[in-house]
Amino acid sequence: MIKSEKYIVGTEKDDVYKSLFKMIPQDDEYMHLRLSGALNDVCTDIYFLTHDDGKGISRVWMGYGRHQNSICNWGAVYTEAEYRGKGYCAKNLDHCFEEIDALNDPPLALFCSAGDVAALYRRYGFVPALKGTEKGPMYRPCGNSPKTFQEFCESYYIPTDELFIIDADFGWRNEIDCLLRFALWDMGEKFGIADVDELRVLLMEEPEGAKIILTKENRCVGWSVDGTIQLHPKYRCVKNITVVKNK
């Protein structure tokens, strides 16, 4: 019998978990890291699976930090080749967004890449994040968040006179690799520090040098790699930056 179910990482590793494990390529270290529960202290990870008596058909994932004002990376959409074109992906996405819209404490927004499937994602409320693009990175508001990415950035990046630097962990990855990256691109700026262009990779390979920069309202507005800082433009004039172990 074909069913659509969800698996919340950190719960019992049931048959849905086992099917997901088999579907994710073994060389996809990042997805297996998240599925394993190793990041459960700082991240919420939820997988959605359409399966036929345990045989995985179509999957999708969402992950976000366990902190206030969290940003969600959504995606990893995949359907097994023999089931494509039969509506199973749409069935799984329908289930996914029913669950997302029912969350008691949702993230502020979802972010994803899209490419040739942008039209499909639009059906579920995604809009292009960058001005003048149709297929590029996409944004979907959750709860009361603004309808457009530009309005979202205005509401998220609130000016302040004090910033805090703390050690980075995967709970803050989306605020850098999705939100800040797309915000800078939308303003015509480059994203990255020296030869580092993704916090995710840094955290998997050399986490000791990675820091993130927060406002006192717990909004992530920049990052630092071995002492070199990249900030959203609204915060580049702030002189009061305090290094703390945790906040």
C-alpha positions as CSV (number, residue, x, y, z in Angstrom):
1,M,0.0,0.0,0.0
2,I,1.4,3.4,-1.0
3,K,1.5,5.9,1.9
4,S,3.1,9.3,2.6
5,E,4.7,9.6,6.1
6,K,7.2,11.8,7.9
7,Y,10.3,10.9,10.0
8,I,11.4,13.4,12.6
9,V,15.1,12.9,13.3
10,G,15.8,11.9,16.9
11,T,12.7,9.7,17.2
12,E,12.8,5.9,16.9
13,K,14.5,4.6,13.8
14,D,11.4,3.0,12.3
15,D,10.7,1.6,8.8
16,V,10.4,5.1,7.3
17,Y,13.9,5.8,8.6
18,K,15.2,2.6,7.1
19,S,13.6,3.4,3.7
20,L,15.1,6.9,3.8
21,F,18.5,5.5,4.6
22,K,18.4,3.2,1.6
23,M,17.3,6.0,-0.7
24,I,20.1,8.5,0.2
25,P,23.3,7.7,-1.7
26,Q,26.0,6.5,0.6
27,D,28.4,9.2,-0.6
28,D,26.0,12.0,0.4
29,E,27.7,12.6,3.7
30,Y,25.7,15.7,4.5
31,M,22.3,14.1,4.2
32,H,23.4,11.0,6.2
33,L,24.9,13.3,8.9
34,R,21.5,15.0,9.3
35,L,19.5,11.8,9.1
36,S,21.8,10.1,11.7
37,G,20.7,12.4,14.5
38,A,24.2,13.7,15.1
39,L,23.0,17.3,14.8
40,N,19.8,16.8,16.8
41,D,21.0,19.0,19.7
42,V,21.0,22.1,17.5
43,C,18.9,21.2,14.5
44,T,15.3,20.1,13.7
45,D,15.3,17.7,10.7
46,I,12.2,16.3,9.2
47,Y,12.0,13.9,6.2
48,F,8.9,13.2,4.2
49,L,8.6,9.9,2.3
50,T,6.1,8.4,0.0
51,H,6.6,4.6,0.0
52,D,5.1,1.3,-1.1
53,D,5.1,-1.0,1.9
54,G,8.5,0.3,2.9
55,K,10.1,0.7,-0.5
56,G,10.9,4.3,-0.9
57,I,9.4,6.1,-3.9
58,S,9.8,9.9,-3.3
59,R,11.4,11.9,-0.5
60,V,11.9,15.5,0.6
61,W,13.7,17.0,3.6
62,M,13.6,20.2,5.7
63,G,16.1,21.3,8.4
64,Y,16.4,24.3,10.6
65,G,18.1,25.4,13.8
66,R,16.7,25.0,17.3
67,H,16.8,28.7,18.1
68,Q,14.6,31.8,17.8
69,N,14.1,33.3,14.3
70,S,15.3,30.2,12.6
71,I,15.6,29.8,8.8
72,C,14.8,26.5,7.0
73,N,16.6,24.9,4.2
74,W,14.1,22.8,2.3
75,G,14.7,20.4,-0.5
76,A,16.7,17.2,-1.4
77,V,13.6,16.3,-3.5
78,Y,14.1,12.9,-5.2
79,T,11.9,10.3,-6.8
80,E,13.1,6.9,-7.8
81,A,13.4,6.6,-11.6
82,E,10.8,3.9,-12.1
83,Y,8.1,6.0,-10.3
84,R,8.7,9.4,-12.0
85,G,5.9,11.0,-14.0
86,K,3.2,9.2,-12.0
87,G,2.4,11.9,-9.5
88,Y,4.2,10.4,-6.5
89,C,6.4,13.4,-6.1
90,A,3.4,15.7,-6.0
91,K,1.7,13.4,-3.5
92,N,4.7,13.6,-1.2
93,L,5.0,17.4,-1.6
94,D,1.3,17.8,-0.8
95,H,1.8,15.8,2.4
96,C,5.0,17.8,3.2
97,F,3.3,21.2,3.0
98,E,0.2,20.0,4.9
99,E,2.6,19.1,7.8
100,I,4.6,22.4,7.4
101,D,1.5,24.6,7.5
102,A,0.4,22.7,10.7
103,L,3.6,23.3,12.6
104,N,3.1,25.0,16.0
105,D,6.5,26.7,15.9
106,P,7.6,26.9,12.3
107,P,10.7,28.5,11.0
108,L,10.4,32.0,9.6
109,A,10.8,30.9,6.0
110,L,11.9,28.1,3.7
111,F,14.8,28.5,1.2
112,C,15.8,26.2,-1.7
113,S,17.4,26.0,-5.1
114,A,15.1,25.2,-7.9
115,G,16.4,25.2,-11.5
116,D,14.1,23.5,-13.9
117,V,11.6,22.5,-11.3
118,A,10.8,26.0,-10.2
119,A,7.3,25.9,-11.7
120,L,6.5,22.9,-9.5
121,Y,7.7,24.6,-6.4
122,R,5.7,27.7,-7.2
123,R,2.6,25.6,-6.7
124,Y,3.5,25.3,-3.0
125,G,4.1,29.0,-2.4
126,F,7.7,29.5,-3.4
127,V,8.7,32.6,-5.2
128,P,12.1,33.6,-6.7
129,A,14.4,35.1,-4.0
130,L,16.4,37.3,-6.3
131,K,15.1,40.2,-8.4
132,G,14.9,39.4,-12.1
133,T,15.2,35.6,-11.8
134,E,12.7,32.9,-12.4
135,K,14.5,29.6,-11.6
136,G,17.2,30.7,-9.1
137,P,17.1,30.4,-5.4
138,M,13.5,30.4,-4.0
139,Y,11.8,31.7,-0.9
140,R,8.6,30.5,0.8
141,P,7.3,32.5,3.8
142,C,5.9,30.7,6.9
143,G,3.5,32.0,9.4
144,N,3.3,35.8,9.2
145,S,6.5,36.3,7.2
146,P,6.4,38.8,4.3
147,K,5.4,37.6,0.8
148,T,8.6,38.6,-0.9
149,F,12.3,37.9,-0.1
150,Q,13.1,41.6,-0.2
151,E,10.4,42.4,2.3
152,F,11.6,39.5,4.4
153,C,15.2,40.9,4.5
154,E,13.9,44.3,5.6
155,S,12.1,42.7,8.5
156,Y,14.9,40.3,9.4
157,Y,17.9,42.6,9.2
158,I,17.0,45.2,11.8
159,P,19.8,47.8,12.6
160,T,21.5,47.6,15.9
161,D,24.5,49.1,17.7
162,E,25.8,45.9,19.2
163,L,26.9,42.5,17.8
164,F,28.1,39.2,19.3
165,I,30.5,36.6,17.8
166,I,30.0,33.0,18.9
167,D,31.2,29.6,17.7
168,A,29.3,28.4,14.6
169,D,27.4,25.1,14.5
170,F,25.0,23.5,12.1
171,G,22.0,25.2,13.8
172,W,23.1,28.5,12.2
173,R,24.1,27.1,8.8
174,N,20.9,28.2,6.9
175,E,21.2,31.8,8.1
176,I,24.5,32.0,6.4
177,D,24.4,29.6,3.4
178,C,20.8,30.5,2.4
179,L,19.6,33.8,3.8
180,L,22.9,35.9,3.9
181,R,24.1,34.4,0.6
182,F,20.9,35.3,-1.2
183,A,20.6,38.7,0.4
184,L,24.1,39.6,-0.8
185,W,23.5,38.2,-4.3
186,D,20.3,40.2,-4.5
187,M,22.3,43.4,-3.8
188,G,24.9,42.5,-6.4
189,E,27.6,41.5,-3.9
190,K,29.7,38.4,-3.6
191,F,29.2,35.9,-0.9
192,G,32.1,34.1,0.8
193,I,35.3,34.7,2.8
194,A,38.6,34.2,1.0
195,D,38.2,30.7,-0.6
196,V,35.4,29.6,1.7
197,D,32.0,29.9,0.1
198,E,29.8,27.7,2.3
199,L,29.6,27.4,6.0
200,R,28.3,23.9,5.7
201,V,31.5,22.6,4.1
202,L,33.6,24.5,6.7
203,L,31.6,22.9,9.6
204,M,32.1,19.4,8.1
205,E,35.8,19.9,7.5
206,E,37.4,22.5,9.8
207,P,34.7,23.7,12.3
208,E,37.2,25.3,14.7
209,G,37.7,28.5,12.7
210,A,34.0,29.1,12.0
211,K,32.0,31.8,13.9
212,I,28.7,33.4,13.4
213,I,27.6,37.0,14.3
214,L,24.4,37.7,16.1
215,T,22.4,40.8,17.1
216,K,21.1,41.0,20.7
217,E,17.7,39.9,19.2
218,N,19.4,36.6,18.2
219,R,19.3,37.3,14.4
220,C,22.3,36.0,12.5
221,V,23.8,38.8,10.4
222,G,27.2,37.6,9.4
223,W,30.0,35.1,9.8
224,S,33.7,34.9,10.5
225,V,36.4,32.5,9.3
226,D,39.7,32.6,11.1
227,G,39.1,36.2,12.1
228,T,37.9,37.5,8.7
229,I,34.4,38.8,8.9
230,Q,31.5,39.1,6.4
231,L,28.5,41.1,7.4
232,H,25.2,42.2,5.9
233,P,25.7,45.8,4.8
234,K,23.3,47.2,7.5
235,Y,25.9,46.1,10.2
236,R,29.2,47.1,8.7
237,C,29.3,50.3,10.6
238,V,28.8,48.6,14.0
239,K,31.9,49.0,16.2
240,N,30.7,47.3,19.3
241,I,31.3,43.6,18.5
242,T,31.8,41.3,21.5
243,V,33.3,37.8,21.3
244,V,31.4,35.3,23.7
245,K,31.5,31.6,24.2
246,N,27.8,31.3,23.9
247,K,24.7,33.5,24.0
